[in-house]
Amino acid sequence: MTLENSIRILAGVLVLTSVALAHWVSEWWLLLAVFVGCNLVQSAFTGFCPAENILRKLGVGNKGGSCCRS
């Protein structure tokens, strides 16, 4: 699995988890979805992706290209 796909899966899981927790626990969990969305937008503009750094340190994906930088 590529690093880019791993980041997309991570973002999707975090958003779905946030929505589920907001429904059953507290609406404040929606802030997690807001954080994920803001992080995706800023990484598109700046090229800095914290999730990429974390997943790369965990050994996920290929060592070649970066999904957040062109």
mmCIF file as Biopython writes it, N, C-alpha, C and O atoms, coordinates in Angstrom:
data_model
#
loop_
_atom_site.group_PDB
_atom_site.id
_atom_site.type_symbol
_atom_site.label_atom_id
_atom_site.label_alt_id
_atom_site.label_comp_id
_atom_site.label_asym_id
_atom_site.label_entity_id
_atom_site.label_seq_id
_atom_site.pdbx_PDB_ins_code
_atom_site.Cartn_x
_atom_site.Cartn_y
_atom_site.Cartn_z
_atom_site.occupancy
_atom_site.B_iso_or_equiv
_atom_site.auth_seq_id
_atom_site.auth_asym_id
_atom_site.pdbx_PDB_model_num
ATOM 1   N N  . MET A ? 1  ? 0.850   -1.174 0.000  1.0 0.0 1  A 1 
ATOM 2   C CA . MET A ? 1  ? 0.000   0.000  0.000  1.0 0.0 1  A 1 
ATOM 3   C C  . MET A ? 1  ? 0.896   1.239  0.000  1.0 0.0 1  A 1 
ATOM 4   O O  . MET A ? 1  ? 1.901   1.290  0.710  1.0 0.0 1  A 1 
ATOM 5   N N  . THR A ? 2  ? 0.531   2.209  -0.784 1.0 0.0 2  A 1 
ATOM 6   C CA . THR A ? 2  ? 1.334   3.429  -0.862 1.0 0.0 2  A 1 
ATOM 7   C C  . THR A ? 2  ? 1.058   4.325  0.343  1.0 0.0 2  A 1 
ATOM 8   O O  . THR A ? 2  ? 0.047   4.191  1.032  1.0 0.0 2  A 1 
ATOM 9   N N  . LEU A ? 3  ? 1.980   5.229  0.564  1.0 0.0 3  A 1 
ATOM 10  C CA . LEU A ? 3  ? 1.837   6.175  1.659  1.0 0.0 3  A 1 
ATOM 11  C C  . LEU A ? 3  ? 0.609   7.070  1.449  1.0 0.0 3  A 1 
ATOM 12  O O  . LEU A ? 3  ? -0.102  7.390  2.402  1.0 0.0 3  A 1 
ATOM 13  N N  . GLU A ? 4  ? 0.372   7.465  0.213  1.0 0.0 4  A 1 
ATOM 14  C CA . GLU A ? 4  ? -0.781  8.314  -0.094 1.0 0.0 4  A 1 
ATOM 15  C C  . GLU A ? 4  ? -2.094  7.615  0.259  1.0 0.0 4  A 1 
ATOM 16  O O  . GLU A ? 4  ? -2.983  8.225  0.854  1.0 0.0 4  A 1 
ATOM 17  N N  . ASN A ? 5  ? -2.214  6.349  -0.103 1.0 0.0 5  A 1 
ATOM 18  C CA . ASN A ? 5  ? -3.429  5.605  0.231  1.0 0.0 5  A 1 
ATOM 19  C C  . ASN A ? 5  ? -3.576  5.434  1.738  1.0 0.0 5  A 1 
ATOM 20  O O  . ASN A ? 5  ? -4.688  5.488  2.264  1.0 0.0 5  A 1 
ATOM 21  N N  . SER A ? 6  ? -2.481  5.231  2.421  1.0 0.0 6  A 1 
ATOM 22  C CA . SER A ? 6  ? -2.514  5.089  3.876  1.0 0.0 6  A 1 
ATOM 23  C C  . SER A ? 6  ? -3.016  6.361  4.543  1.0 0.0 6  A 1 
ATOM 24  O O  . SER A ? 6  ? -3.781  6.304  5.507  1.0 0.0 6  A 1 
ATOM 25  N N  . ILE A ? 7  ? -2.587  7.502  4.031  1.0 0.0 7  A 1 
ATOM 26  C CA . ILE A ? 7  ? -3.038  8.776  4.595  1.0 0.0 7  A 1 
ATOM 27  C C  . ILE A ? 7  ? -4.525  8.991  4.331  1.0 0.0 7  A 1 
ATOM 28  O O  . ILE A ? 7  ? -5.248  9.482  5.198  1.0 0.0 7  A 1 
ATOM 29  N N  . ARG A ? 8  ? -4.971  8.631  3.155  1.0 0.0 8  A 1 
ATOM 30  C CA . ARG A ? 8  ? -6.412  8.753  2.850  1.0 0.0 8  A 1 
ATOM 31  C C  . ARG A ? 8  ? -7.248  7.860  3.746  1.0 0.0 8  A 1 
ATOM 32  O O  . ARG A ? 8  ? -8.306  8.270  4.223  1.0 0.0 8  A 1 
ATOM 33  N N  . ILE A ? 9  ? -6.781  6.640  3.977  1.0 0.0 9  A 1 
ATOM 34  C CA . ILE A ? 9  ? -7.502  5.720  4.867  1.0 0.0 9  A 1 
ATOM 35  C C  . ILE A ? 9  ? -7.521  6.273  6.284  1.0 0.0 9  A 1 
ATOM 36  O O  . ILE A ? 9  ? -8.564  6.268  6.938  1.0 0.0 9  A 1 
ATOM 37  N N  . LEU A ? 10 ? -6.377  6.749  6.764  1.0 0.0 10 A 1 
ATOM 38  C CA . LEU A ? 10 ? -6.301  7.318  8.110  1.0 0.0 10 A 1 
ATOM 39  C C  . LEU A ? 10 ? -7.260  8.492  8.264  1.0 0.0 10 A 1 
ATOM 40  O O  . LEU A ? 10 ? -7.985  8.570  9.255  1.0 0.0 10 A 1 
ATOM 41  N N  . ALA A ? 11 ? -7.273  9.401  7.299  1.0 0.0 11 A 1 
ATOM 42  C CA . ALA A ? 11 ? -8.165  10.565 7.369  1.0 0.0 11 A 1 
ATOM 43  C C  . ALA A ? 11 ? -9.627  10.132 7.364  1.0 0.0 11 A 1 
ATOM 44  O O  . ALA A ? 11 ? -10.432 10.652 8.136  1.0 0.0 11 A 1 
ATOM 45  N N  . GLY A ? 12 ? -9.971  9.187  6.501  1.0 0.0 12 A 1 
ATOM 46  C CA . GLY A ? 12 ? -11.348 8.703  6.449  1.0 0.0 12 A 1 
ATOM 47  C C  . GLY A ? 12 ? -11.791 8.032  7.735  1.0 0.0 12 A 1 
ATOM 48  O O  . GLY A ? 12 ? -12.906 8.255  8.206  1.0 0.0 12 A 1 
ATOM 49  N N  . VAL A ? 13 ? -10.922 7.213  8.303  1.0 0.0 13 A 1 
ATOM 50  C CA . VAL A ? 13 ? -11.250 6.529  9.557  1.0 0.0 13 A 1 
ATOM 51  C C  . VAL A ? 13 ? -11.418 7.539  10.689 1.0 0.0 13 A 1 
ATOM 52  O O  . VAL A ? 13 ? -12.327 7.406  11.509 1.0 0.0 13 A 1 
ATOM 53  N N  . LEU A ? 14 ? -10.554 8.539  10.739 1.0 0.0 14 A 1 
ATOM 54  C CA . LEU A ? 14 ? -10.671 9.552  11.794 1.0 0.0 14 A 1 
ATOM 55  C C  . LEU A ? 14 ? -11.958 10.362 11.664 1.0 0.0 14 A 1 
ATOM 56  O O  . LEU A ? 14 ? -12.597 10.663 12.672 1.0 0.0 14 A 1 
ATOM 57  N N  . VAL A ? 15 ? -12.346 10.716 10.451 1.0 0.0 15 A 1 
ATOM 58  C CA . VAL A ? 15 ? -13.586 11.475 10.259 1.0 0.0 15 A 1 
ATOM 59  C C  . VAL A ? 15 ? -14.796 10.624 10.629 1.0 0.0 15 A 1 
ATOM 60  O O  . VAL A ? 15 ? -15.694 11.099 11.324 1.0 0.0 15 A 1 
ATOM 61  N N  . LEU A ? 16 ? -14.832 9.367  10.171 1.0 0.0 16 A 1 
ATOM 62  C CA . LEU A ? 16 ? -15.967 8.500  10.506 1.0 0.0 16 A 1 
ATOM 63  C C  . LEU A ? 16 ? -16.039 8.222  12.007 1.0 0.0 16 A 1 
ATOM 64  O O  . LEU A ? 16 ? -17.130 8.165  12.574 1.0 0.0 16 A 1 
ATOM 65  N N  . THR A ? 17 ? -14.899 8.052  12.645 1.0 0.0 17 A 1 
ATOM 66  C CA . THR A ? 17 ? -14.862 7.859  14.094 1.0 0.0 17 A 1 
ATOM 67  C C  . THR A ? 17 ? -15.374 9.096  14.813 1.0 0.0 17 A 1 
ATOM 68  O O  . THR A ? 17 ? -16.114 8.995  15.792 1.0 0.0 17 A 1 
ATOM 69  N N  . SER A ? 18 ? -14.977 10.259 14.323 1.0 0.0 18 A 1 
ATOM 70  C CA . SER A ? 18 ? -15.419 11.514 14.909 1.0 0.0 18 A 1 
ATOM 71  C C  . SER A ? 18 ? -16.934 11.669 14.823 1.0 0.0 18 A 1 
ATOM 72  O O  . SER A ? 18 ? -17.577 12.084 15.788 1.0 0.0 18 A 1 
ATOM 73  N N  . VAL A ? 19 ? -17.495 11.337 13.677 1.0 0.0 19 A 1 
ATOM 74  C CA . VAL A ? 19 ? -18.948 11.451 13.499 1.0 0.0 19 A 1 
ATOM 75  C C  . VAL A ? 19 ? -19.684 10.462 14.408 1.0 0.0 19 A 1 
ATOM 76  O O  . VAL A ? 19 ? -20.698 10.812 15.011 1.0 0.0 19 A 1 
ATOM 77  N N  . ALA A ? 20 ? -19.183 9.242  14.506 1.0 0.0 20 A 1 
ATOM 78  C CA . ALA A ? 20 ? -19.817 8.250  15.374 1.0 0.0 20 A 1 
ATOM 79  C C  . ALA A ? 20 ? -19.757 8.678  16.838 1.0 0.0 20 A 1 
ATOM 80  O O  . ALA A ? 20 ? -20.747 8.577  17.562 1.0 0.0 20 A 1 
ATOM 81  N N  . LEU A ? 21 ? -18.594 9.153  17.267 1.0 0.0 21 A 1 
ATOM 82  C CA . LEU A ? 21 ? -18.463 9.606  18.653 1.0 0.0 21 A 1 
ATOM 83  C C  . LEU A ? 21 ? -19.323 10.833 18.925 1.0 0.0 21 A 1 
ATOM 84  O O  . LEU A ? 21 ? -19.858 10.985 20.023 1.0 0.0 21 A 1 
ATOM 85  N N  . ALA A ? 22 ? -19.458 11.700 17.942 1.0 0.0 22 A 1 
ATOM 86  C CA . ALA A ? 22 ? -20.315 12.879 18.118 1.0 0.0 22 A 1 
ATOM 87  C C  . ALA A ? 22 ? -21.780 12.464 18.252 1.0 0.0 22 A 1 
ATOM 88  O O  . ALA A ? 22 ? -22.546 13.089 18.986 1.0 0.0 22 A 1 
ATOM 89  N N  . HIS A ? 23 ? -22.154 11.420 17.548 1.0 0.0 23 A 1 
ATOM 90  C CA . HIS A ? 23 ? -23.543 10.959 17.616 1.0 0.0 23 A 1 
ATOM 91  C C  . HIS A ? 23 ? -23.849 10.297 18.957 1.0 0.0 23 A 1 
ATOM 92  O O  . HIS A ? 23 ? -24.896 10.556 19.549 1.0 0.0 23 A 1 
ATOM 93  N N  . TRP A ? 24 ? -22.933 9.436  19.445 1.0 0.0 24 A 1 
ATOM 94  C CA . TRP A ? 24 ? -23.221 8.643  20.625 1.0 0.0 24 A 1 
ATOM 95  C C  . TRP A ? 24 ? -22.624 9.178  21.921 1.0 0.0 24 A 1 
ATOM 96  O O  . TRP A ? 24 ? -23.093 8.811  22.998 1.0 0.0 24 A 1 
ATOM 97  N N  . VAL A ? 25 ? -21.611 10.029 21.854 1.0 0.0 25 A 1 
ATOM 98  C CA . VAL A ? 25 ? -20.955 10.471 23.092 1.0 0.0 25 A 1 
ATOM 99  C C  . VAL A ? 25 ? -21.175 11.958 23.328 1.0 0.0 25 A 1 
ATOM 100 O O  . VAL A ? 25 ? -21.887 12.350 24.253 1.0 0.0 25 A 1 
ATOM 101 N N  . SER A ? 26 ? -20.559 12.781 22.486 1.0 0.0 26 A 1 
ATOM 102 C CA . SER A ? 26 ? -20.654 14.231 22.667 1.0 0.0 26 A 1 
ATOM 103 C C  . SER A ? 26 ? -20.391 14.917 21.333 1.0 0.0 26 A 1 
ATOM 104 O O  . SER A ? 26 ? -19.547 14.478 20.552 1.0 0.0 26 A 1 
ATOM 105 N N  . GLU A ? 27 ? -21.109 15.980 21.087 1.0 0.0 27 A 1 
ATOM 106 C CA . GLU A ? 27 ? -20.927 16.702 19.823 1.0 0.0 27 A 1 
ATOM 107 C C  . GLU A ? 27 ? -19.547 17.358 19.713 1.0 0.0 27 A 1 
ATOM 108 O O  . GLU A ? 27 ? -19.141 17.765 18.625 1.0 0.0 27 A 1 
ATOM 109 N N  . TRP A ? 28 ? -18.842 17.461 20.810 1.0 0.0 28 A 1 
ATOM 110 C CA . TRP A ? 28 ? -17.496 18.036 20.794 1.0 0.0 28 A 1 
ATOM 111 C C  . TRP A ? 28 ? -16.525 17.184 19.985 1.0 0.0 28 A 1 
ATOM 112 O O  . TRP A ? 28 ? -15.479 17.681 19.566 1.0 0.0 28 A 1 
ATOM 113 N N  . TRP A ? 29 ? -16.849 15.903 19.753 1.0 0.0 29 A 1 
ATOM 114 C CA . TRP A ? 29 ? -15.984 15.047 18.940 1.0 0.0 29 A 1 
ATOM 115 C C  . TRP A ? 29 ? -15.926 15.508 17.493 1.0 0.0 29 A 1 
ATOM 116 O O  . TRP A ? 29 ? -15.041 15.084 16.750 1.0 0.0 29 A 1 
ATOM 117 N N  . LEU A ? 30 ? -16.845 16.365 17.078 1.0 0.0 30 A 1 
ATOM 118 C CA . LEU A ? 30 ? -16.796 16.901 15.716 1.0 0.0 30 A 1 
ATOM 119 C C  . LEU A ? 30 ? -15.558 17.771 15.499 1.0 0.0 30 A 1 
ATOM 120 O O  . LEU A ? 30 ? -15.146 17.998 14.362 1.0 0.0 30 A 1 
ATOM 121 N N  . LEU A ? 31 ? -14.973 18.251 16.582 1.0 0.0 31 A 1 
ATOM 122 C CA . LEU A ? 31 ? -13.736 19.021 16.456 1.0 0.0 31 A 1 
ATOM 123 C C  . LEU A ? 31 ? -12.605 18.175 15.872 1.0 0.0 31 A 1 
ATOM 124 O O  . LEU A ? 31 ? -11.704 18.708 15.224 1.0 0.0 31 A 1 
ATOM 125 N N  . LEU A ? 32 ? -12.646 16.872 16.096 1.0 0.0 32 A 1 
ATOM 126 C CA . LEU A ? 32 ? -11.649 15.988 15.491 1.0 0.0 32 A 1 
ATOM 127 C C  . LEU A ? 32 ? -11.792 15.996 13.973 1.0 0.0 32 A 1 
ATOM 128 O O  . LEU A ? 32 ? -10.789 16.053 13.262 1.0 0.0 32 A 1 
ATOM 129 N N  . ALA A ? 33 ? -13.012 15.939 13.469 1.0 0.0 33 A 1 
ATOM 130 C CA . ALA A ? 33 ? -13.237 15.999 12.018 1.0 0.0 33 A 1 
ATOM 131 C C  . ALA A ? 33 ? -12.794 17.345 11.455 1.0 0.0 33 A 1 
ATOM 132 O O  . ALA A ? 33 ? -12.246 17.412 10.354 1.0 0.0 33 A 1 
ATOM 133 N N  . VAL A ? 34 ? -13.031 18.411 12.206 1.0 0.0 34 A 1 
ATOM 134 C CA . VAL A ? 34 ? -12.588 19.741 11.773 1.0 0.0 34 A 1 
ATOM 135 C C  . VAL A ? 34 ? -11.064 19.793 11.713 1.0 0.0 34 A 1 
ATOM 136 O O  . VAL A ? 34 ? -10.502 20.345 10.767 1.0 0.0 34 A 1 
ATOM 137 N N  . PHE A ? 35 ? -10.397 19.229 12.701 1.0 0.0 35 A 1 
ATOM 138 C CA . PHE A ? 35 ? -8.935  19.198 12.719 1.0 0.0 35 A 1 
ATOM 139 C C  . PHE A ? 35 ? -8.393  18.426 11.519 1.0 0.0 35 A 1 
ATOM 140 O O  . PHE A ? 35 ? -7.452  18.875 10.864 1.0 0.0 35 A 1 
ATOM 141 N N  . VAL A ? 36 ? -8.979  17.277 11.233 1.0 0.0 36 A 1 
ATOM 142 C CA . VAL A ? 36 ? -8.525  16.466 10.097 1.0 0.0 36 A 1 
ATOM 143 C C  . VAL A ? 36 ? -8.717  17.238 8.795  1.0 0.0 36 A 1 
ATOM 144 O O  . VAL A ? 36 ? -7.818  17.262 7.954  1.0 0.0 36 A 1 
ATOM 145 N N  . GLY A ? 37 ? -9.867  17.864 8.620  1.0 0.0 37 A 1 
ATOM 146 C CA . GLY A ? 37 ? -10.123 18.636 7.412  1.0 0.0 37 A 1 
ATOM 147 C C  . GLY A ? 37 ? -9.170  19.803 7.249  1.0 0.0 37 A 1 
ATOM 148 O O  . GLY A ? 37 ? -8.656  20.037 6.155  1.0 0.0 37 A 1 
ATOM 149 N N  . CYS A ? 38 ? -8.931  20.533 8.317  1.0 0.0 38 A 1 
ATOM 150 C CA . CYS A ? 38 ? -7.989  21.658 8.255  1.0 0.0 38 A 1 
ATOM 151 C C  . CYS A ? 38 ? -6.580  21.185 7.941  1.0 0.0 38 A 1 
ATOM 152 O O  . CYS A ? 38 ? -5.846  21.848 7.208  1.0 0.0 38 A 1 
ATOM 153 N N  . ASN A ? 39 ? -6.206  20.053 8.489  1.0 0.0 39 A 1 
ATOM 154 C CA . ASN A ? 39 ? -4.881  19.505 8.230  1.0 0.0 39 A 1 
ATOM 155 C C  . ASN A ? 39 ? -4.736  19.106 6.767  1.0 0.0 39 A 1 
ATOM 156 O O  . ASN A ? 39 ? -3.683  19.327 6.170  1.0 0.0 39 A 1 
ATOM 157 N N  . LEU A ? 40 ? -5.768  18.527 6.187  1.0 0.0 40 A 1 
ATOM 158 C CA . LEU A ? 40 ? -5.723  18.161 4.772  1.0 0.0 40 A 1 
ATOM 159 C C  . LEU A ? 40 ? -5.585  19.396 3.883  1.0 0.0 40 A 1 
ATOM 160 O O  . LEU A ? 40 ? -4.831  19.384 2.910  1.0 0.0 40 A 1 
ATOM 161 N N  . VAL A ? 41 ? -6.305  20.448 4.215  1.0 0.0 41 A 1 
ATOM 162 C CA . VAL A ? 41 ? -6.237  21.676 3.421  1.0 0.0 41 A 1 
ATOM 163 C C  . VAL A ? 41 ? -4.857  22.324 3.543  1.0 0.0 41 A 1 
ATOM 164 O O  . VAL A ? 41 ? -4.268  22.713 2.535  1.0 0.0 41 A 1 
ATOM 165 N N  . GLN A ? 42 ? -4.337  22.442 4.768  1.0 0.0 42 A 1 
ATOM 166 C CA . GLN A ? 42 ? -3.036  23.092 4.932  1.0 0.0 42 A 1 
ATOM 167 C C  . GLN A ? 42 ? -1.932  22.285 4.277  1.0 0.0 42 A 1 
ATOM 168 O O  . GLN A ? 42 ? -0.978  22.866 3.759  1.0 0.0 42 A 1 
ATOM 169 N N  . SER A ? 43 ? -2.033  20.958 4.283  1.0 0.0 43 A 1 
ATOM 170 C CA . SER A ? 43 ? -0.982  20.156 3.647  1.0 0.0 43 A 1 
ATOM 171 C C  . SER A ? 43 ? -0.989  20.321 2.134  1.0 0.0 43 A 1 
ATOM 172 O O  . SER A ? 43 ? 0.050   20.191 1.488  1.0 0.0 43 A 1 
ATOM 173 N N  . ALA A ? 44 ? -2.152  20.605 1.572  1.0 0.0 44 A 1 
ATOM 174 C CA . ALA A ? 44 ? -2.226  20.847 0.129  1.0 0.0 44 A 1 
ATOM 175 C C  . ALA A ? 44 ? -1.498  22.141 -0.251 1.0 0.0 44 A 1 
ATOM 176 O O  . ALA A ? 44 ? -0.917  22.235 -1.332 1.0 0.0 44 A 1 
ATOM 177 N N  . PHE A ? 45 ? -1.532  23.136 0.639  1.0 0.0 45 A 1 
ATOM 178 C CA . PHE A ? 45 ? -0.893  24.413 0.347  1.0 0.0 45 A 1 
ATOM 179 C C  . PHE A ? 45 ? 0.575   24.465 0.759  1.0 0.0 45 A 1 
ATOM 180 O O  . PHE A ? 45 ? 1.399   25.054 0.059  1.0 0.0 45 A 1 
ATOM 181 N N  . THR A ? 46 ? 0.903   23.847 1.898  1.0 0.0 46 A 1 
ATOM 182 C CA . THR A ? 46 ? 2.256   23.987 2.428  1.0 0.0 46 A 1 
ATOM 183 C C  . THR A ? 46 ? 3.177   22.823 2.099  1.0 0.0 46 A 1 
ATOM 184 O O  . THR A ? 46 ? 4.398   22.981 2.092  1.0 0.0 46 A 1 
ATOM 185 N N  . GLY A ? 47 ? 2.603   21.651 1.825  1.0 0.0 47 A 1 
ATOM 186 C CA . GLY A ? 47 ? 3.420   20.467 1.582  1.0 0.0 47 A 1 
ATOM 187 C C  . GLY A ? 47 ? 3.845   19.774 2.856  1.0 0.0 47 A 1 
ATOM 188 O O  . GLY A ? 47 ? 4.505   18.736 2.794  1.0 0.0 47 A 1 
ATOM 189 N N  . PHE A ? 48 ? 3.487   20.313 4.015  1.0 0.0 48 A 1 
ATOM 190 C CA . PHE A ? 48 ? 3.819   19.695 5.301  1.0 0.0 48 A 1 
ATOM 191 C C  . PHE A ? 48 ? 2.660   18.818 5.748  1.0 0.0 48 A 1 
ATOM 192 O O  . PHE A ? 48 ? 1.532   19.292 5.886  1.0 0.0 48 A 1 
ATOM 193 N N  . CYS A ? 49 ? 2.936   17.547 5.970  1.0 0.0 49 A 1 
ATOM 194 C CA . CYS A ? 49 ? 1.892   16.594 6.336  1.0 0.0 49 A 1 
ATOM 195 C C  . CYS A ? 49 ? 2.349   15.793 7.558  1.0 0.0 49 A 1 
ATOM 196 O O  . CYS A ? 49 ? 3.164   14.881 7.414  1.0 0.0 49 A 1 
ATOM 197 N N  . PRO A ? 50 ? 1.850   16.107 8.746  1.0 0.0 50 A 1 
ATOM 198 C CA . PRO A ? 50 ? 2.257   15.376 9.944  1.0 0.0 50 A 1 
ATOM 199 C C  . PRO A ? 50 ? 1.943   13.886 9.862  1.0 0.0 50 A 1 
ATOM 200 O O  . PRO A ? 50 ? 2.724   13.062 10.336 1.0 0.0 50 A 1 
ATOM 201 N N  . ALA A ? 51 ? 0.818   13.539 9.269  1.0 0.0 51 A 1 
ATOM 202 C CA . ALA A ? 51 ? 0.455   12.124 9.148  1.0 0.0 51 A 1 
ATOM 203 C C  . ALA A ? 51 ? 1.474   11.376 8.297  1.0 0.0 51 A 1 
ATOM 204 O O  . ALA A ? 51 ? 1.791   10.219 8.572  1.0 0.0 51 A 1 
ATOM 205 N N  . GLU A ? 52 ? 1.979   12.035 7.274  1.0 0.0 52 A 1 
ATOM 206 C CA . GLU A ? 52 ? 2.997   11.411 6.421  1.0 0.0 52 A 1 
ATOM 207 C C  . GLU A ? 52 ? 4.252   11.100 7.238  1.0 0.0 52 A 1 
ATOM 208 O O  . GLU A ? 52 ? 4.815   10.011 7.128  1.0 0.0 52 A 1 
ATOM 209 N N  . ASN A ? 53 ? 4.678   12.042 8.042  1.0 0.0 53 A 1 
ATOM 210 C CA . ASN A ? 53 ? 5.867   11.838 8.871  1.0 0.0 53 A 1 
ATOM 211 C C  . ASN A ? 53 ? 5.673   10.691 9.861  1.0 0.0 53 A 1 
ATOM 212 O O  . ASN A ? 53 ? 6.567   9.865  10.044 1.0 0.0 53 A 1 
ATOM 213 N N  . ILE A ? 54 ? 4.513   10.644 10.492 1.0 0.0 54 A 1 
ATOM 214 C CA . ILE A ? 54 ? 4.239   9.601  11.474 1.0 0.0 54 A 1 
ATOM 215 C C  . ILE A ? 54 ? 4.172   8.234  10.808 1.0 0.0 54 A 1 
ATOM 216 O O  . ILE A ? 54 ? 4.779   7.277  11.290 1.0 0.0 54 A 1 
ATOM 217 N N  . LEU A ? 55 ? 3.436   8.135  9.697  1.0 0.0 55 A 1 
ATOM 218 C CA . LEU A ? 55 ? 3.312   6.845  9.015  1.0 0.0 55 A 1 
ATOM 219 C C  . LEU A ? 55 ? 4.646   6.378  8.446  1.0 0.0 55 A 1 
ATOM 220 O O  . LEU A ? 55 ? 4.941   5.183  8.456  1.0 0.0 55 A 1 
ATOM 221 N N  . ARG A ? 56 ? 5.444   7.302  7.956  1.0 0.0 56 A 1 
ATOM 222 C CA . ARG A ? 56 ? 6.757   6.924  7.432  1.0 0.0 56 A 1 
ATOM 223 C C  . ARG A ? 56 ? 7.645   6.368  8.551  1.0 0.0 56 A 1 
ATOM 224 O O  . ARG A ? 56 ? 8.376   5.401  8.336  1.0 0.0 56 A 1 
ATOM 225 N N  . LYS A ? 57 ? 7.584   6.973  9.745  1.0 0.0 57 A 1 
ATOM 226 C CA . LYS A ? 57 ? 8.356   6.463  10.880 1.0 0.0 57 A 1 
ATOM 227 C C  . LYS A ? 57 ? 7.870   5.078  11.312 1.0 0.0 57 A 1 
ATOM 228 O O  . LYS A ? 57 ? 8.646   4.279  11.836 1.0 0.0 57 A 1 
ATOM 229 N N  . LEU A ? 58 ? 6.589   4.800  11.091 1.0 0.0 58 A 1 
ATOM 230 C CA . LEU A ? 58 ? 6.040   3.492  11.420 1.0 0.0 58 A 1 
ATOM 231 C C  . LEU A ? 58 ? 6.320   2.455  10.333 1.0 0.0 58 A 1 
ATOM 232 O O  . LEU A ? 58 ? 6.006   1.275  10.492 1.0 0.0 58 A 1 
ATOM 233 N N  . GLY A ? 59 ? 6.915   2.910  9.223  1.0 0.0 59 A 1 
ATOM 234 C CA . GLY A ? 59 ? 7.266   1.991  8.158  1.0 0.0 59 A 1 
ATOM 235 C C  . GLY A ? 59 ? 6.165   1.699  7.169  1.0 0.0 59 A 1 
ATOM 236 O O  . GLY A ? 59 ? 6.220   0.698  6.455  1.0 0.0 59 A 1 
ATOM 237 N N  . VAL A ? 60 ? 5.160   2.562  7.116  1.0 0.0 60 A 1 
ATOM 238 C CA . VAL A ? 60 ? 4.038   2.356  6.195  1.0 0.0 60 A 1 
ATOM 239 C C  . VAL A ? 60 ? 4.346   2.974  4.851  1.0 0.0 60 A 1 
ATOM 240 O O  . VAL A ? 60 ? 4.914   4.065  4.780  1.0 0.0 60 A 1 
ATOM 241 N N  . GLY A ? 61 ? 3.979   2.292  3.789  1.0 0.0 61 A 1 
ATOM 242 C CA . GLY A ? 61 ? 4.117   2.832  2.446  1.0 0.0 61 A 1 
ATOM 243 C C  . GLY A ? 61 ? 5.529   2.756  1.907  1.0 0.0 61 A 1 
ATOM 244 O O  . GLY A ? 61 ? 6.442   2.229  2.542  1.0 0.0 61 A 1 
ATOM 245 N N  . ASN A ? 62 ? 5.671   3.297  0.726  1.0 0.0 62 A 1 
ATOM 246 C CA . ASN A ? 62 ? 6.976   3.250  0.075  1.0 0.0 62 A 1 
ATOM 247 C C  . ASN A ? 62 ? 7.853   4.406  0.552  1.0 0.0 62 A 1 
ATOM 248 O O  . ASN A ? 62 ? 7.355   5.404  1.073  1.0 0.0 62 A 1 
ATOM 249 N N  . LYS A ? 63 ? 9.123   4.262  0.373  1.0 0.0 63 A 1 
ATOM 250 C CA . LYS A ? 63 ? 10.064  5.293  0.802  1.0 0.0 63 A 1 
ATOM 251 C C  . LYS A ? 63 ? 10.272  6.350  -0.265 1.0 0.0 63 A 1 
ATOM 252 O O  . LYS A ? 63 ? 10.928  7.363  -0.020 1.0 0.0 63 A 1 
ATOM 253 N N  . GLY A ? 64 ? 9.717   6.123  -1.447 1.0 0.0 64 A 1 
ATOM 254 C CA . GLY A ? 64 ? 9.976   7.008  -2.584 1.0 0.0 64 A 1 
ATOM 255 C C  . GLY A ? 64 ? 9.308   8.356  -2.505 1.0 0.0 64 A 1 
ATOM 256 O O  . GLY A ? 64 ? 9.841   9.286  -1.900 1.0 0.0 64 A 1 
ATOM 257 N N  . GLY A ? 65 ? 8.152   8.469  -3.107 1.0 0.0 65 A 1 
ATOM 258 C CA . GLY A ? 65 ? 7.498   9.761  -3.265 1.0 0.0 65 A 1 
ATOM 259 C C  . GLY A ? 65 ? 6.709   10.185 -2.051 1.0 0.0 65 A 1 
ATOM 260 O O  . GLY A ? 65 ? 6.462   9.408  -1.128 1.0 0.0 65 A 1 
ATOM 261 N N  . SER A ? 66 ? 6.328   11.427 -2.083 1.0 0.0 66 A 1 
ATOM 262 C CA . SER A ? 66 ? 5.524   11.992 -1.031 1.0 0.0 66 A 1 
ATOM 263 C C  . SER A ? 66 ? 4.161   12.347 -1.614 1.0 0.0 66 A 1 
ATOM 264 O O  . SER A ? 66 ? 4.063   12.829 -2.742 1.0 0.0 66 A 1 
ATOM 265 N N  . CYS A ? 67 ? 3.132   12.107 -0.846 1.0 0.0 67 A 1 
ATOM 266 C CA . CYS A ? 67 ? 1.801   12.422 -1.341 1.0 0.0 67 A 1 
ATOM 267 C C  . CYS A ? 67 ? 1.462   13.884 -1.126 1.0 0.0 67 A 1 
ATOM 268 O O  . CYS A ? 67 ? 0.563   14.409 -1.783 1.0 0.0 67 A 1 
ATOM 269 N N  . CYS A ? 68 ? 2.154   14.545 -0.233 1.0 0.0 68 A 1 
ATOM 270 C CA . CYS A ? 68 ? 1.807   15.908 0.112  1.0 0.0 68 A 1 
ATOM 271 C C  . CYS A ? 68 ? 2.654   16.937 -0.620 1.0 0.0 68 A 1 
ATOM 272 O O  . CYS A ? 68 ? 2.333   18.125 -0.603 1.0 0.0 68 A 1 
ATOM 273 N N  . ARG A ? 69 ? 3.700   16.510 -1.244 1.0 0.0 69 A 1 
ATOM 274 C CA . ARG A ? 69 ? 4.559   17.430 -2.016 1.0 0.0 69 A 1 
ATOM 275 C C  . ARG A ? 69 ? 4.633   16.967 -3.443 1.0 0.0 69 A 1 
ATOM 276 O O  . ARG A ? 69 ? 4.605   15.768 -3.719 1.0 0.0 69 A 1 
ATOM 277 N N  . SER A ? 70 ? 4.726   17.915 -4.355 1.0 0.0 70 A 1 
ATOM 278 C CA . SER A ? 70 ? 4.824   17.532 -5.763 1.0 0.0 70 A 1 
ATOM 279 C C  . SER A ? 70 ? 6.232   17.684 -6.274 1.0 0.0 70 A 1 
ATOM 280 O O  . SER A ? 70 ? 6.498   17.406 -7.443 1.0 0.0 70 A 1 
#
